[in-house]
Amino acid sequence: MREIERLNRGLIAVKTNTGIFLSWRFFKKEASGYSNSGLTGCDFEVYRDGEKIATVTDSANYLDKEGNEKSRYKVKAVGNEGERDVFCPEVSAFESGANYIDIPVKKPQGGVTPAGEAFEYTLNDMSVGDINGDGEYEYIVKWDPTNSQDVSIKGYTGRCIIDCYSLSGHLFWRLDMGPNIRAGAHYTQFMVYDFDLDGKAEMAVKTAPGTKMTIYDSDGNIVSEKFITIPDEDIRKGYSNEDNYVCSAEDYRQHLIELFMYWEDQEDVADGNWPGTLEECFGIEKRYDYPLSFEDATALVDYFLDEYAPSKSPRNELRKFEGFIYEGPEYLTMFSGEGKELTTIDYPFPRQDDGLMWGDYAMKRIEPCNRVDRFLAGVAYLDGVRPSLIMCRGYYTRTTLAAYNFDGKNFEEVWKIDSGHVPMKNPFNDNPHAGVGTDPVYGILAGQGNHSLSVADVDGDGKQEIIYGAACIDHDGSVLYSSYDYLPDGTYAKMGHGDSMHVAKIDPDREGFQIFNVFEGAEAAPYGYALRDAATGEVIKGRDENGDETGKFGVFATKDLGRCMIGDICPGERGLQCWVNDVYNCRGQQLDIKAPSTNQAIRWAADLSTQLIDGPDYLDGEHRGVINDITHGVMLRPKGTLTNNGTKGNPCLVADLFGDFREEIILRLEDSSALRIYTNTEITDHKLYTPMDDAMYRVSVAWQNTCYNQTGYTSYYYASDMDFSKVPLDDHL
């Protein structure tokens, strides 16, 4: 049987205009049946100041009209077997006097880059886990320097930092990723989960020499400061935690000179796959003898930097290329939830080079260290019982994934997948995005990944799969599918990369899960967006009002459509709606409503519908985390908060953190002095167990911080017209 977190009741009390709103967790183990409005199971007795004031049967919330801010509350579950053994701490109303609680944080000190640019820190992505087994979540948050960069943008960054806080604001530990992990959305995904099933969460993250953990006591004093352990083999090679591999512009120029001097040693050159001379690569007459002397290599590098690269794009300012890391060791470390390093191993897939073999020099935009440094991560129940860590590298061209179990001391490799590099005729002038990798089995995965991933049991065998954009990896590491289709001219082509993807029970009247995603390839991709069957990857055919099949639910596009979204935003319309620029029902019929935001969704309302976390607030133009929808209007207008990641407008986290089944939103204060958690105080008459008891939803909270934050979904159809008898009460994945 799958182990789940042993959380406490999660009771909260919030002052409202009409009384004290109470909300608490109902657990899957406490559910026993179904009603028209939700699940049945244990009832709840509500106590104020030690006196029983109500018995609640049909929900997990209550409004105490007689209570006040000083009242103390507890909840007890009762049923046929008497009181249940779930601890419920006594609580009073949030100190804010409103529907939010602030977690005070300790902002890291800013700094100055080697280029003389000052930077500060802001709160960014988050995860949660019970690190000490006390039944309460702790809050793990990444600090981004204000000069953090997309992996394709040159420049120095400050260090990435990860903190762990209690709800009251106690800082347990701080992980300084060190100089050799660049700051940005694509570099650091931190997976927080109870991997060894000991009742306490761990954290797995990619590390490097110089990564340092600092642990604090309850008074804020430093207990220990330790660098990660450098593996013995790397110590013998001379590596240490004092190393710094961040390149300057001159470092990069010297790197190119060395690359050019030994051009004939490149494997693809020696095998005859690439031109034997760099002049042939650049399309100019041969000038030099090979192997190149230092002087001749320097002359060719200067030609490359000053003439060849700018001729392909004026944005190729490689004389200013700095701030990247293209050499040095890379590791994978598991930390205990309390900050102790448990083990460090080599990262499963080394970079090999600065991106030359990955296609980073092949396109019009020459972007060293781009495709090679695209990382993803996730958690999946590959055997249906225990959680496995998924670590990935690459998705534009070469695609790699590794799965590990963790026994409390060591990583155990479950499987590894490598598409191999996409062959190129000329690494300085080719289009590797369209090709397949060299591996005879996994080569078809190349170029199919997204800026995130999803996890679901798409084939119904009780074991979860990895949905890697347009491809899907079965639980055993085999390829379930890699989606291709036909272009308008009849060419058979891969679906390819996209920025946004949603895996859920979109059409409740179809078997299994569906995938709605956008694809970035424009005219080179069969679809700009499509609804696919998650079990096969095939585009689903639409249906008309009579149920007869129509054309495929997918549209060819001549440009990248950006992002997409799904949700129950149109009352009375069966299934979840899907939209990019126009809104469609789950059968592919366009609806006469305006498409709302595609930033991120949240299940906030009492009626089980879907809300959107909007773009800039129309009152002041800032991305503050406004929650609204078409039918309810604005449901939350936060003040003094901001979202993250520019126009993407992501909160720090969206998850069911406490209270009933509805999700909370965590935002950062404008000055990043605190994290603010908002909860909904609208009474609901629906009764559902916390979605954190649903394996598909719970792992989605873990992978939400991966690259471009995506919305997670339950394994069952969640909407205002849901059939509660379809909500699984067993160990369903």
C-alpha positions in Angstrom: 0.0 0.0 0.0 1.2 3.5 -0.8 2.4 5.5 2.2 1.0 8.9 2.6 1.9 11.8 4.8 0.8 11.6 8.4 -0.5 15.2 8.8 -2.4 16.7 11.6 -6.0 18.1 11.3 -4.7 21.3 9.7 -7.4 23.4 11.5 -7.4 27.1 10.8 -9.5 29.9 12.2 -10.0 33.2 10.3 -11.9 36.3 11.4 -14.6 37.4 8.9 -17.3 40.0 8.9 -19.8 37.4 10.1 -17.8 35.4 12.6 -14.9 33.1 12.9 -14.5 30.8 9.9 -13.1 27.4 10.7 -11.7 24.9 8.2 -9.8 21.6 8.6 -8.6 18.5 6.8 -10.7 15.5 6.0 -8.5 12.5 5.1 -8.9 9.8 2.5 -8.7 7.1 5.3 -11.7 8.8 6.9 -13.9 8.6 3.8 -16.2 5.7 3.4 -18.8 6.5 0.8 -20.6 9.2 -1.3 -23.4 11.6 -1.3 -24.8 14.1 -3.8 -22.6 16.8 -2.5 -19.4 15.0 -1.6 -17.9 12.2 0.4 -19.3 10.6 3.5 -17.4 9.2 6.5 -16.6 10.5 9.9 -18.4 13.5 11.3 -16.7 16.4 13.1 -17.3 17.9 16.5 -16.3 21.6 16.8 -15.1 23.0 20.2 -14.7 26.6 21.3 -12.7 27.2 24.5 -13.2 23.6 25.4 -17.0 23.6 24.9 -18.7 21.7 22.0 -20.5 24.1 19.8 -21.4 22.1 16.7 -21.4 18.8 14.9 -20.5 19.0 11.1 -21.4 16.2 8.9 -21.4 17.4 5.3 -18.2 19.4 5.0 -15.0 20.3 6.7 -15.7 23.9 7.5 -17.9 25.9 9.9 -18.8 29.5 10.6 -18.9 30.3 14.3 -21.0 33.5 14.5 -20.5 33.8 18.3 -16.7 33.5 18.3 -14.0 36.2 18.4 -10.3 36.6 17.8 -9.5 35.3 21.3 -11.6 32.1 21.0 -9.6 28.8 21.0 -10.8 26.0 18.7 -10.3 22.3 18.3 -12.0 19.7 16.0 -12.6 16.0 16.8 -13.5 13.4 14.2 -16.2 11.0 15.3 -17.8 8.0 13.6 -18.8 4.4 14.1 -15.4 3.6 15.6 -15.4 6.7 17.9 -12.8 9.4 17.8 -10.2 9.2 15.1 -6.5 9.4 16.0 -5.6 12.6 14.1 -4.0 15.2 16.2 -5.6 18.6 16.1 -3.7 21.5 17.7 -5.9 24.2 19.3 -5.9 27.4 17.3 -7.2 30.9 17.4 -7.8 33.3 14.5 -4.9 34.4 12.2 -3.0 37.3 13.8 -3.5 39.3 10.6 -7.2 39.7 11.4 -7.9 38.7 7.8 -7.8 35.7 5.5 -4.0 35.4 5.3 -1.0 34.4 7.5 2.5 35.8 7.0 5.6 33.7 7.3 8.5 36.1 8.2 11.7 35.2 6.4 15.4 36.3 6.6 16.4 37.9 3.3 19.9 37.0 2.2 22.4 39.8 1.8 22.8 41.0 -1.8 26.1 41.4 -3.5 28.0 42.7 -6.5 28.9 40.6 -9.6 32.4 40.5 -11.1 31.1 43.0 -13.7 30.3 45.5 -10.9 26.5 45.0 -11.0 24.7 45.1 -7.6 21.9 42.6 -6.9 19.4 41.8 -4.2 17.3 38.8 -3.4 13.5 38.1 -3.8 11.4 35.1 -2.8 10.6 32.8 -5.6 9.5 29.1 -6.1 8.4 26.9 -3.2 7.7 23.4 -2.0 6.3 21.9 1.2 7.1 18.8 3.3 6.9 17.6 6.8 10.6 17.6 7.6 10.4 16.5 11.2 7.4 14.2 11.4 5.3 16.5 13.6 2.3 16.5 11.3 2.8 20.1 10.0 4.2 21.3 6.7 7.4 23.2 6.6 8.0 25.7 3.8 11.0 25.3 1.5 11.6 28.4 -0.7 14.1 29.4 -3.3 15.7 32.9 -3.2 16.4 34.3 -6.6 18.9 37.1 -7.1 17.5 40.1 -9.0 20.0 39.3 -11.8 18.9 35.7 -12.2 18.8 34.8 -15.9 17.1 32.6 -18.4 19.6 30.0 -19.6 19.8 31.6 -23.0 20.7 35.1 -21.6 24.3 36.1 -20.9 25.5 37.7 -17.7 26.7 37.0 -14.2 24.1 36.1 -11.6 24.1 36.0 -7.8 24.0 32.7 -6.1 20.8 30.7 -5.8 19.7 30.1 -2.2 17.2 27.7 -0.7 15.7 28.1 2.8 13.4 26.0 5.0 11.0 27.7 7.4 8.3 26.7 9.8 4.9 28.3 9.6 5.9 30.6 12.4 9.0 31.7 10.6 11.8 29.7 12.2 14.6 29.2 9.8 15.8 25.6 10.0 18.5 25.8 7.4 19.8 27.7 4.4 21.4 26.0 1.4 23.8 28.3 -0.6 24.1 26.6 -4.0 27.5 28.1 -4.4 29.2 29.9 -7.4 28.9 26.9 -9.7 25.1 26.7 -10.0 23.8 29.6 -12.0 20.6 31.3 -10.9 17.5 31.1 -13.1 14.4 29.1 -13.6 16.1 26.3 -15.6 18.9 25.4 -13.3 17.6 24.4 -9.8 14.6 22.3 -9.2 14.3 21.0 -5.6 12.2 17.9 -5.0 10.8 17.8 -1.5 9.2 14.5 -0.6 9.4 11.6 1.9 11.5 9.4 -0.4 12.6 6.8 2.2 9.1 6.5 3.8 10.3 7.3 7.3 7.6 9.9 7.9 10.0 12.9 7.3 10.5 14.7 4.0 13.9 14.9 2.3 15.1 17.3 -0.4 17.0 16.3 -3.6 18.7 18.9 -5.7 21.5 19.3 -8.2 24.6 20.6 -6.5 28.2 21.4 -7.4 31.5 22.2 -5.7 30.9 25.1 -3.3 27.3 24.2 -2.3 27.1 24.8 1.4 24.4 24.0 4.0 24.0 26.1 7.2 21.8 24.7 10.0 20.3 26.9 12.7 18.9 26.2 16.2 15.6 27.5 17.6 17.3 30.7 18.6 18.7 31.4 15.2 22.3 30.4 16.1 24.4 28.5 13.6 24.6 24.8 14.5 26.8 23.8 11.6 28.1 25.0 8.2 29.2 22.3 5.8 30.1 22.1 2.2 28.7 19.1 0.4 31.0 16.1 0.2 33.2 15.9 -2.9 33.3 12.3 -4.1 36.7 10.6 -3.6 37.4 10.3 -7.3 37.0 14.0 -7.8 39.2 14.8 -4.9 41.9 12.7 -6.5 41.4 14.8 -9.7 42.0 17.9 -7.7 38.5 19.3 -7.4 37.5 21.1 -4.2 34.7 23.2 -2.7 36.9 26.3 -3.3 36.6 25.9 -7.1 34.8 28.6 -9.2 34.1 27.7 -12.8 32.0 30.8 -13.7 33.5 32.2 -17.0 34.4 35.7 -17.9 34.3 36.9 -21.5 38.1 36.3 -21.8 37.7 32.8 -20.2 35.2 31.9 -22.9 37.5 33.2 -25.6 40.3 31.1 -24.3 37.9 28.1 -24.1 37.1 28.5 -27.8 40.8 28.8 -28.7 41.4 25.4 -27.1 38.3 23.9 -28.7 39.5 25.1 -32.2 43.1 24.0 -31.6 41.9 20.4 -31.0 39.1 20.4 -33.5 40.1 17.2 -35.2 39.8 15.4 -31.8 36.0 16.0 -31.7 34.4 12.6 -32.0 32.1 13.6 -34.8 34.9 15.1 -36.7 37.0 12.0 -36.3 34.1 9.9 -37.5 33.5 12.1 -40.5 30.1 13.4 -39.4 31.2 17.0 -39.1 33.5 19.0 -41.4 37.2 18.4 -40.9 38.0 22.1 -40.9 36.4 25.0 -39.1 36.5 27.1 -42.3 34.2 24.6 -44.0 31.9 24.9 -40.9 31.8 28.6 -41.4 31.4 28.5 -45.2 34.7 30.2 -46.0 37.8 29.2 -47.9 40.4 27.1 -46.1 43.1 29.3 -44.5 45.0 27.2 -42.1 46.7 23.9 -41.6 45.4 21.4 -39.1 46.0 20.8 -36.2 45.8 24.5 -35.7 48.5 26.4 -34.0 47.7 28.7 -31.1 48.0 31.7 -33.4 45.8 30.3 -36.1 43.2 29.1 -33.7 43.1 32.5 -32.1 42.6 34.1 -35.6 39.7 31.8 -36.3 38.1 32.4 -32.9 38.3 36.2 -33.5 36.7 35.6 -36.9 34.0 33.5 -35.3 33.3 36.1 -32.6 33.5 39.2 -34.7 32.2 38.2 -38.1 30.6 34.7 -38.4 28.4 34.9 -35.2 27.1 38.4 -35.8 26.3 37.6 -39.4 23.8 35.0 -38.3 22.1 37.3 -35.7 23.0 40.7 -34.3 22.1 39.2 -30.9 25.1 37.0 -31.0 27.3 39.2 -28.9 29.7 36.5 -27.9 32.5 38.9 -27.0 30.3 39.7 -24.0 29.6 36.0 -23.1 30.1 35.7 -19.4 28.6 34.3 -16.2 28.1 30.7 -17.4 29.5 27.4 -16.1 30.6 25.0 -18.8 33.1 22.9 -16.9 33.6 21.3 -13.5 31.8 18.5 -11.6 28.0 18.3 -11.2 26.4 16.4 -8.4 23.0 15.2 -7.1 22.6 15.5 -3.4 19.9 14.2 -1.0 19.5 16.2 2.2 17.4 15.2 5.1 14.5 17.6 5.8 16.4 18.9 8.8 19.3 19.9 6.5 21.8 17.0 6.9 23.6 15.9 3.8 22.7 12.2 3.3 24.5 11.4 0.1 26.1 13.0 -2.9 26.6 11.3 -6.2 27.6 12.4 -9.7 24.8 14.0 -11.6 23.5 11.2 -13.9 24.2 12.9 -17.2 27.3 15.2 -17.4 27.2 18.2 -19.8 30.0 16.7 -22.0 30.7 20.1 -23.5 29.4 23.7 -23.6 26.5 22.8 -25.8 28.2 22.2 -29.1 26.9 18.7 -29.4 23.5 19.8 -28.1 22.9 22.2 -31.0 23.7 25.4 -29.1 25.9 26.7 -31.9 23.8 25.4 -34.8 20.9 27.8 -35.1 20.8 31.5 -36.0 21.0 32.4 -32.3 24.3 31.0 -31.1 23.6 30.2 -27.4 26.4 28.3 -25.7 25.3 26.6 -22.4 21.6 26.8 -23.4 20.2 23.5 -24.5 22.8 21.6 -22.5 21.7 23.2 -19.3 17.9 22.7 -19.4 17.0 20.7 -16.3 13.7 19.1 -15.2 12.8 17.1 -12.1 9.9 15.3 -10.6 8.6 12.6 -8.2 6.7 9.5 -9.4 5.3 6.3 -7.9 6.9 4.1 -10.6 6.1 0.9 -8.7 2.8 2.2 -7.4 4.0 2.0 -3.8 7.1 4.1 -3.1 8.1 7.5 -4.5 11.0 7.7 -7.0 13.1 10.8 -7.8 13.2 11.8 -11.5 16.1 13.9 -12.7 16.3 15.1 -16.3 18.6 17.1 -18.6 17.7 18.4 -22.0 14.5 18.5 -24.1 15.1 20.7 -27.2 17.5 18.1 -28.7 19.1 15.4 -26.6 16.8 14.1 -23.8 17.9 12.3 -20.7 16.1 11.1 -17.6 17.2 9.1 -14.6 15.0 7.5 -11.9 16.2 6.8 -8.4 14.8 5.2 -5.2 16.3 6.4 -1.9 16.7 4.1 1.1 17.6 6.7 3.7 21.4 6.4 2.9 21.9 5.8 -0.8 20.4 6.4 -4.2 19.4 3.2 -6.0 19.2 3.7 -9.7 15.9 2.4 -11.1 16.5 3.2 -14.8 18.3 5.7 -17.1 17.2 7.0 -20.4 19.3 8.8 -23.0 18.1 9.7 -26.5 21.6 10.4 -27.7 22.5 13.6 -29.4 20.7 14.6 -32.6 23.1 14.1 -35.5 24.2 17.3 -37.3 26.1 17.7 -40.5 27.6 21.0 -39.3 27.4 21.9 -35.6 27.7 25.6 -36.6 24.9 25.6 -39.2 22.1 23.0 -38.8 18.6 22.5 -37.3 18.9 19.8 -34.7 15.4 20.4 -33.3 13.7 18.4 -36.1 15.9 15.3 -35.8 15.9 12.2 -33.6 18.7 11.1 -31.3 21.3 8.4 -32.0 19.9 5.9 -29.6 17.9 3.2 -31.5 15.3 3.0 -28.7 15.2 6.4 -27.0 16.2 8.5 -30.0 12.6 9.4 -30.7 12.4 11.3 -27.4 14.8 14.0 -28.6 13.2 17.4 -29.0 9.8 16.4 -27.5 10.2 17.9 -24.0 8.6 21.0 -22.4 9.8 23.5 -19.8 8.1 21.2 -17.2 6.8 17.7 -17.0 3.8 15.9 -15.5 3.2 12.6 -13.7 0.1 10.4 -14.0 -0.9 6.8 -14.3 -1.9 7.2 -17.9 -2.3 3.5 -18.8 -4.2 2.5 -15.7 -1.8 -0.1 -14.4 -1.5 1.4 -10.9 2.0 2.8 -11.7 2.8 6.3 -12.7 4.3 7.5 -16.0 6.3 10.6 -16.9 4.7 12.8 -19.4 7.6 14.5 -21.0 5.9 17.1 -23.2 5.0 15.3 -26.4 6.4 12.0 -25.2 5.6 9.6 -22.4 8.0 7.4 -20.4 6.4 4.2 -19.0 6.9 3.4 -15.3 9.6 0.8 -16.2 11.7 3.3 -18.3 10.4 2.1 -21.7 9.0 4.5 -24.2 5.2 4.5 -24.0 4.9 6.8 -27.0 6.5 9.8 -28.7 3.9 11.8 -30.6 4.2 12.7 -34.3 1.5 13.7 -36.8 1.3 15.2 -40.3 2.0 18.8 -41.4 -0.5 20.3 -43.9 1.9 19.3 -46.7 1.8 15.7 -45.6 5.2 15.6 -43.9 5.3 13.4 -40.9 6.8 15.5 -38.0 7.2 15.4 -34.3 4.9 17.4 -32.1 8.0 18.9 -30.5 8.6 21.3 -27.7 6.0 23.5 -26.0 5.9 25.9 -23.0 2.7 24.8 -21.4 0.9 21.4 -20.7 -2.0 20.2 -18.6 -2.7 16.5 -17.8 -6.0 15.8 -16.2 -9.5 14.2 -16.5 -10.5 16.9 -18.9 -13.4 15.0 -20.5 -15.2 13.0 -17.7 -17.0 10.9 -20.3 -13.8 9.5 -21.8 -11.6 6.8 -20.2 -8.4 7.9 -18.7 -6.6 11.2 -18.8 -6.2 13.8 -21.5 -3.4 16.2 -22.3 -3.9 19.8 -23.5 -0.8 21.5 -24.6 0.7 24.1 -27.0 3.7 23.4 -29.3 6.4 25.9 -30.2 7.5 24.7 -33.6 5.1 26.9 -35.5 5.0 25.8 -39.2 7.4 22.9 -38.4 4.9 21.4 -35.9 1.7 19.5 -36.8 -0.3 21.6 -34.2 -0.1 24.8 -32.4 -2.2 23.3 -29.7 -4.1 20.0 -29.4 -6.0 17.8 -27.0 -4.5 14.3 -26.8 -5.2 11.0 -25.2 -2.7 10.6 -22.4 -2.5 6.8 -22.9 -1.5 7.0 -26.5 -0.5 10.5 -27.3 -2.9 10.7 -30.2 -4.9 13.8 -30.9 -8.5 13.3 -29.9 -11.3 13.7 -32.4 -13.9 16.3 -31.5 -17.6 15.6 -31.2 -20.6 17.7 -32.2 -23.9 18.2 -30.3 -25.1 14.8 -31.4 -22.0 13.0 -30.3 -20.8 12.3 -33.8 -17.0 12.6 -34.4 -15.7 15.7 -36.1 -12.1 16.6 -37.0 -9.2 16.4 -34.6 -9.2 18.7 -31.7 -6.0 20.5 -32.7 -5.1 23.5 -34.7 -2.1 24.1 -37.0 -0.3 27.4 -36.2 2.3 29.5 -38.0 3.7 30.9 -34.7 4.4 30.0 -31.2 1.1 30.4 -29.2 2.8 30.7 -25.8 0.7 29.2 -23.1 -2.6 27.4 -22.7 -4.9 26.5 -19.8 -7.8 24.3 -18.8 -10.5 24.5 -16.1 -14.1 24.6 -15.2 -14.8 28.2 -16.0 -18.2 27.9 -17.8 -21.0 26.7 -15.5 -23.3 24.1 -17.1 -20.7 23.1 -19.7 -19.8 19.5 -19.3 -16.1 18.8 -18.8 -13.2 21.2 -18.4 -12.8 23.9 -20.9 -9.5 24.4 -22.9 -8.2 27.7 -24.2 -5.3 29.5 -25.7 -6.8 32.5 -27.5 -10.3 31.0 -27.8 -12.2 28.8 -25.4 -13.4 25.3 -26.4 -15.3 22.7 -24.5 -13.7 19.3 -24.0 -15.4 18.1 -27.2 -13.6 20.7 -29.4 -16.6 23.1 -29.8 -15.7 26.8 -29.6 -17.6 28.6 -26.9 -18.7 32.2 -27.1 -16.8 33.5 -24.1 -13.6 35.5 -23.8 -10.5 33.5 -22.9 -9.2 34.3 -19.4 -5.7 34.3 -18.2 -3.3 31.4 -19.0 -0.9 32.2 -16.1 -1.9 29.6 -13.6 -5.1 28.1 -12.2 -6.3 27.6 -8.6 -9.3 25.7 -7.2 -10.4 28.5 -4.9 -14.2 28.7 -5.0 -16.7 26.8 -2.8 -18.6 25.5 -5.9 -15.6 23.4 -7.2 -15.1 25.6 -10.3 -11.7 26.8 -11.5 -10.2 30.2 -10.9 -7.3 31.9 -12.6 -4.4 33.8 -11.1 -4.5 36.8 -13.4 -1.9 39.0 -15.0 -1.3 42.5 -13.9 -4.0 44.0 -11.6 -5.9 46.5 -13.6 -5.8 48.9 -10.6 -2.1 49.4 -10.7 -0.6 47.2 -13.4 1.4 45.0 -11.0 1.4 41.2 -11.0 0.0 40.8 -7.5 -1.8 37.4 -7.7 -5.4 38.5 -8.3 -7.8 35.5 -8.3 -10.8 35.8 -10.5 -13.0 34.0 -13.0 -15.8 34.7 -15.5 -18.7 34.0 -13.2 -17.5 35.2 -9.7 -15.4 38.1 -10.8 -12.5 39.1 -8.6 -12.4 36.7 -5.6 -9.1 37.9 -4.1 -7.2 41.1 -4.7 -4.1 40.9 -2.6 -2.4 44.0 -1.4 1.3 44.5 -1.0 2.2 41.2 -2.7 3.9 40.2 -6.0 4.1 37.1 -8.2 7.3 35.7 -9.7 9.0 35.2 -13.0 8.0 38.3 -14.9 5.0 38.0 -17.2 4.4 34.4 -16.2 2.9 35.7 -13.0 3.5 32.6 -10.9 2.8 32.6 -7.1 5.4 31.0 -5.0 3.1 28.0 -4.6 -0.5 26.9 -5.1 -1.4 23.8 -3.0 -3.9 22.6 -0.4 -1.8 23.5 2.6 -4.3 23.4 5.4 -8.0 23.7 6.0 -10.5 21.9 3.7 -9.8 20.6 0.1 -9.5 24.1 -1.5 -6.1 25.4 -2.5 -4.2 28.1 -0.8 -2.0 30.6 -2.7 1.4 31.7 -1.4 2.7 35.1 -2.6 5.7 37.2 -1.6 5.4 40.5 0.0 6.7 43.4 -2.2 9.9 43.7 -0.1 10.3 39.9 0.3 10.2 40.2 4.1 7.6 37.5 4.3 5.6 34.9 2.5 1.9 35.4 2.6 -0.6 32.5 2.5 -4.1 33.4 1.5 -7.0 31.0 2.2 -10.7 31.1 1.1 -13.3 31.7 3.9 -16.4 31.1 1.8 -18.5 28.3 3.3 -18.7 25.2 1.1 -21.2 22.4 1.5 -19.0 20.0 -0.3 -16.9 17.4 1.5 -13.7 16.0 -0.1 -10.5 14.7 1.4 -7.5 16.8 1.1 -6.1 16.4 -2.4 -2.7 16.0 -0.8 -3.9 12.4 -0.2 -4.2 12.0 -3.9 -0.9 10.7 -5.3 -1.2 12.5 -8.7 -1.9 15.8 -7.0 0.7 15.4 -4.3 3.5 14.7 -6.7 2.4 17.7 -8.8 3.0 19.9 -5.8 6.5 18.6 -5.6 7.2 19.2 -9.3 5.4 22.6 -9.5 8.7 24.5 -9.0 10.2 22.9 -12.1 11.1 25.6 -14.6 7.9 27.2 -15.9 5.5 26.5 -13.0 2.5 24.5 -14.2 -0.8 23.7 -12.6 -1.2 20.2 -10.9 -4.4 18.1 -11.1 -6.1 15.4 -9.1 -6.4 11.8 -10.5 -10.2 12.3 -10.6 -12.4 14.8 -12.4 -12.6 17.9 -10.3 -15.4 20.3 -11.4 -18.7 21.8 -10.4 -20.5 18.9 -12.1 -18.3 16.1 -10.6 -19.7 12.7 -9.8 -18.4 12.1 -6.3 -18.7 8.3 -6.7 -15.8 8.6 -9.1 -13.5 10.0 -6.4 -11.2 7.0 -5.4 -11.2 5.9 -1.8 -8.6 3.2 -2.2 -4.9 3.5 -3.0 -5.6 4.7 -6.5 -2.9 6.6 -8.4 
